Amino acid sequence: MADADLRQYGRWRTGGRARLVVEPGSVGGVRATLAYLAGTDLPRLVVGDGSNILFDDRGFDGVLVRIGPRLSALRLNAPYVTAEAGIWVPRFVRLLGQRGLKGLEHAIGIPGTLGGLVMMNGGSRRQGVGSSTVEVRGCDMNGVPFARSQADCAFRYRGSTLQDDGLIVLEADFRFETAEPGPMRRDMISIMVERRRKFPKSQPNCGSVFLSDPRMYKVVGPPGAAIERAGLKGRRIGGAQSSPLHANFIVNLGDARSADILSLIHLIRTTVHDQTGFWMDAEVRHIAPNGTVRPAHEAAAEHALLTA
Ligand SMILES: Cc1cc2nc3c(=O)[nH]c(=O)nc-3n(C[C@H](O)[C@H](O)[C@H](O)COP(=O)(O)OP(=O)(O)OC[C@H]3O[C@@H](n4cnc5c(N)ncnc54)[C@H](O)[C@@H]3O)c2cc1C
């Protein structure tokens, strides 16, 4: 789609327009698209469900390659599973549960694609998808294919070498435990109930904005507690608000601009630093109009300088 409204592609529902959005229907199609774009001077960017990105109000002057439901094939050979990157994580986890394949229940409430989850070793309850991952296949931004074993991916807390090297995940092999589906289903329901109680659901958001840092955790606690202690829970800038339900979530009250979200991120980060001495880094990534992707706190600091 040409001249696409980015609000459809990011879960904060903010941002300007993209020159073009394409959604290839096969692994080969993604590689061919990226290889073609590498020969042009257009910026290119691969996204999944947009549950961890902040588009810019000025838009994205390039081609957004979306990996979504068109790329969600699965092959099961218990306890091994091969899945394409576009499958929606809650759907994948439910399918595993129905077949008694255990290990990814912690991710049941994460509303993104499997590719985005694998790239940053996402998960919850201090777990990550990397521990069940056997091999990841994909390509670089020029469409050149790669395959990396679990060891080569070097999964760490919310990161991996896939992320460090800017690689695109197209499919992955996993190995799970086998278990009774009944108790697994009950576990997943209790995780969902807890998440619904703790996290805002109806207002657009991108989950936790700031990463937990083990050193800070020991002294101050998790980011949500630090933000609350800094008196910023519920704080609003324009249409963006630190959620009264969970301070580390920033919600769009309806008319937020990305600039409001950036201003709030900067206010929270600098205030918590003044009070605790710790800098919190953002998990959420900002997409600049030229396609530069960086942690949102970096874009927020620049935005604060430019608007001071
Ligand atoms: C309500 C809510 C709750 C959340 N809870 C959690 C949680 O408990 N734990 C957690 O870890 N995360 C959580 N998240 C964040 C988010 O859902 C995950 O990080 C998710 O894995 C991102 O996937 P995505 O497809 O939405 O990626 P996007 O937001 O589309 O992209 C995020 C980054 O990944 C890159 N990317 C996307 N797809 C690929 C791919 N196939 N290959 C390589 N790079 C790619 C993009 O370029 C971008 O830099 C939550 C988000 C929300 C909205």
The ligand as a MOL file (V3000), in Angstrom:
LIG
                    3D

  0  0  0     0  0            999 V3000
M  V30 BEGIN CTAB
M  V30 COUNTS 53 58 0 0 0
M  V30 BEGIN ATOM
M  V30 1 C 0.3540 -5.1660 25.9860 0
M  V30 2 C 1.7630 -5.5990 25.6680 0
M  V30 3 C 2.4100 -6.4680 26.5220 0
M  V30 4 C 3.7150 -6.9040 26.2380 0
M  V30 5 N 4.3260 -7.7790 27.0780 0
M  V30 6 C 5.5580 -8.2380 26.7930 0
M  V30 7 C 6.1910 -9.1950 27.6510 0
M  V30 8 O 5.6210 -9.6520 28.6480 0
M  V30 9 N 7.4390 -9.6280 27.3130 0
M  V30 10 C 8.0880 -9.1740 26.1800 0
M  V30 11 O 9.2090 -9.6410 25.9090 0
M  V30 12 N 7.5240 -8.2520 25.3690 0
M  V30 13 C 6.2790 -7.7840 25.6510 0
M  V30 14 N 5.6910 -6.8470 24.8300 0
M  V30 15 C 6.4710 -6.2660 23.7140 0
M  V30 16 C 6.2700 -6.9670 22.3580 0
M  V30 17 O 5.0090 -7.5840 22.2620 0
M  V30 18 C 7.3460 -7.9970 22.0690 0
M  V30 19 O 8.6080 -7.3920 22.1410 0
M  V30 20 C 7.1550 -8.6310 20.6800 0
M  V30 21 O 8.0030 -9.7440 20.5990 0
M  V30 22 C 7.4500 -7.7000 19.5230 0
M  V30 23 O 7.0350 -8.3440 18.3270 0
M  V30 24 P 6.4350 -7.5150 17.1140 0
M  V30 25 O 6.1490 -8.4690 16.0420 0
M  V30 26 O 5.2720 -6.6940 17.5680 0
M  V30 27 O 7.6600 -6.5920 16.7560 0
M  V30 28 P 7.6520 -5.0430 16.2390 0
M  V30 29 O 7.1320 -4.1700 17.3310 0
M  V30 30 O 6.9540 -5.0010 14.9230 0
M  V30 31 O 9.1830 -4.8130 16.0530 0
M  V30 32 C 10.0240 -4.6690 17.1800 0
M  V30 33 C 11.4760 -4.7110 16.7040 0
M  V30 34 O 11.7120 -6.0140 16.1810 0
M  V30 35 C 12.1310 -5.9400 14.8190 0
M  V30 36 N 11.5090 -7.0880 14.1620 0
M  V30 37 C 10.2040 -7.3480 13.9950 0
M  V30 38 N 10.0260 -8.5150 13.3630 0
M  V30 39 C 11.2630 -9.0000 13.1400 0
M  V30 40 C 11.7650 -10.1840 12.5240 0
M  V30 41 N 10.9690 -11.0900 11.9700 0
M  V30 42 N 13.1140 -10.3670 12.4720 0
M  V30 43 C 13.9680 -9.4500 13.0080 0
M  V30 44 N 13.5430 -8.3100 13.5800 0
M  V30 45 C 12.2150 -8.0930 13.6550 0
M  V30 46 C 11.6480 -4.5890 14.3150 0
M  V30 47 O 12.4610 -4.1060 13.2640 0
M  V30 48 C 11.7570 -3.7430 15.5660 0
M  V30 49 O 13.0810 -3.2640 15.7210 0
M  V30 50 C 4.3820 -6.4150 25.0890 0
M  V30 51 C 3.7070 -5.5270 24.2300 0
M  V30 52 C 2.4210 -5.1190 24.5130 0
M  V30 53 C 1.7130 -4.2000 23.5530 0
M  V30 END ATOM
M  V30 BEGIN BOND
M  V30 1 1 1 2
M  V30 2 1 2 3
M  V30 3 2 2 52
M  V30 4 2 3 4
M  V30 5 1 4 5
M  V30 6 1 4 50
M  V30 7 2 5 6
M  V30 8 1 6 7
M  V30 9 1 6 13
M  V30 10 2 7 8
M  V30 11 1 7 9
M  V30 12 1 9 10
M  V30 13 2 10 11
M  V30 14 1 10 12
M  V30 15 2 12 13
M  V30 16 1 13 14
M  V30 17 1 14 15
M  V30 18 1 14 50
M  V30 19 1 15 16
M  V30 20 1 16 17
M  V30 21 1 16 18
M  V30 22 1 18 19
M  V30 23 1 18 20
M  V30 24 1 20 21
M  V30 25 1 20 22
M  V30 26 1 22 23
M  V30 27 1 23 24
M  V30 28 2 24 25
M  V30 29 1 24 26
M  V30 30 1 24 27
M  V30 31 1 27 28
M  V30 32 2 28 29
M  V30 33 1 28 30
M  V30 34 1 28 31
M  V30 35 1 31 32
M  V30 36 1 32 33
M  V30 37 1 33 34
M  V30 38 1 33 48
M  V30 39 1 34 35
M  V30 40 1 35 36
M  V30 41 1 35 46
M  V30 42 1 36 37
M  V30 43 1 36 45
M  V30 44 2 37 38
M  V30 45 1 38 39
M  V30 46 1 39 40
M  V30 47 2 39 45
M  V30 48 1 40 41
M  V30 49 2 40 42
M  V30 50 1 42 43
M  V30 51 2 43 44
M  V30 52 1 44 45
M  V30 53 1 46 47
M  V30 54 1 46 48
M  V30 55 1 48 49
M  V30 56 2 50 51
M  V30 57 1 51 52
M  V30 58 1 52 53
M  V30 END BOND
M  V30 END CTAB
M  END
